[in-house]
Amino acid sequence: ASIGTLAGLAAGYLRGATDVLVSRTVDVLLSFPYLILAIGRMATMGPGLGNIVLALAIKEWVLPCRIVRAETLAAREMEYVEAARALGASSRHIMLREILPNVLSPLIVVSTFRMATIIIMEASLSFLGLGVQPPVPSWGSMVADGRQFLIGAWWVSTLPGVMILLLVLAINLASQGLRDAFDPRLRR
């Protein structure tokens, strides 16, 4: 999210070649399905905790980048940005001190939603044997290990799956609460 935020700020505020470069990079990364790209990265890098973090982070910055870019494009035309420009503030100051605080609320909400996606992606890769390896625990690998016991001991595989479900549900509910808290149109 940090990389995407900085890239989106630069693309939205500076425009020109920076915007074209960042936007085309985002478009290329969005053209690949997330799970297929992650499987390909894990197949080339090998399983492990560091590799799964890297494989998932390669594409995770693009959505925050697009959101921050869109919000920055709207914010750069606001009066407070024009006032900062008139006072002689640098582009860096305007981006970090004037625009960034005003684009943080949608970014926080989207980043919270994306946490749930990352958890599911890690569990999927671990289920396929491409994620973290034992003795590091992973709910995805626990579900995969329990498949052979589904008839006699169904809970070995089912309980880690239920925990994934509950965690993702909790994160989505927390994200919805953040959205409600940050959106002034939903306040009464």
Secondary structure, DSSP 8 states (H G I E B T S, - for coil): -HHHHHHHHHHHHH-HHHHHHHHHHHHHHHTS-HHHHHHHHHHHH-SSHHHHHHHHHHHHTHHHHHHHHHHHHHHTTSHHHHHHHHTT--HHHIIIIIIHHHHHHHHHHHHHHHHHHHHHHHHHHHHTT-S--TTS--HHHHHHHGGGGTTT-THHHHHHHHHHHHHHHHHHHHHHHHHHHH-GGG--
